[in-house]
Amino acid sequence: MIADGDDQTAMDLSPQAAWAEAWHLWSVLVPRRSTTGRIVYGKVCRRYDGRLWKYKKFTESKPDRDG
């Protein structure tokens, strides 16, 4: 048997980049489909799943007012 250095396995075992698993705040001008199938635009959260960008509606939380 002759070992060839050019043999490649069909599976890619490299891990995804850390930024790909985090949601990022993004401004969308052209409406996109969210993860639930709704149309989103304006400020949205997005992340990359290794193949496609996933979008979800950005909901801004208001700070609590004490006093």
C-alpha positions in Angstrom: 0.0 0.0 0.0 1.3 3.4 -0.9 0.3 6.4 1.2 -0.5 9.5 -0.8 -0.3 12.9 0.8 -3.1 14.2 -1.4 -5.8 11.9 0.1 -8.6 14.0 1.6 -11.5 12.8 3.6 -15.0 13.8 2.6 -15.7 15.2 6.0 -14.6 18.6 7.1 -13.9 18.4 10.8 -12.8 22.0 11.3 -14.9 23.9 14.0 -16.9 26.9 13.1 -15.5 30.3 13.9 -16.6 31.7 17.3 -18.3 34.8 15.7 -20.5 32.5 13.6 -22.4 31.2 16.7 -23.1 34.7 18.1 -26.0 37.0 17.1 -24.9 40.4 15.7 -27.0 43.6 15.5 -27.5 44.4 11.8 -29.4 47.0 9.7 -31.4 45.4 6.9 -32.6 47.6 4.1 -34.0 44.8 1.9 -36.6 42.8 3.8 -35.4 39.2 4.7 -37.1 36.1 6.1 -36.6 35.5 9.8 -36.0 32.1 11.4 -39.8 31.9 12.0 -40.6 32.8 8.4 -41.7 36.4 9.0 -40.4 39.3 7.1 -37.9 41.5 9.0 -36.2 44.7 8.2 -34.5 47.6 10.0 -32.5 46.6 13.1 -32.3 42.8 13.3 -30.1 40.2 14.8 -28.3 37.8 12.4 -25.8 34.9 12.6 -24.2 32.6 10.1 -25.0 28.9 10.4 -22.2 27.7 8.1 -24.3 27.9 5.0 -26.8 30.8 5.3 -27.4 33.9 7.3 -30.2 33.5 9.9 -32.2 36.6 10.9 -34.5 37.3 13.8 -36.3 40.4 15.0 -34.4 42.7 17.3 -36.4 43.7 20.4 -34.8 46.5 22.4 -35.3 46.2 26.1 -35.9 49.3 28.1 -33.8 50.0 31.2 -35.6 49.7 34.5 -36.2 52.9 36.3 -35.8 52.7 40.0 -36.9 55.6 42.2 
